[in-house]
Amino acid sequence: MVIVLTVLNVLLLIGSIVCTVLTYRNNKIINSTETTFVYREEDGGVLLTLQNQEEIMLQFESESVK
């Protein structure tokens, strides 16, 4: 019984380490984006102008954004 508990604890430890490393990697990827944009309100929505001059119109509704 002690061996089974030890094996389970080791597996949980390894799983926790793997999850921590993957979470760190994902956070690093998410935080590395440096996309800046300019926005202004227009026609009841928000017009985003991205770095490549692409414009995106966001229309806000009661429970969603289009």
Helices and strands as residue ranges (DSSP letters): H 2-31, E 37-42, E 45-50, E 55-59
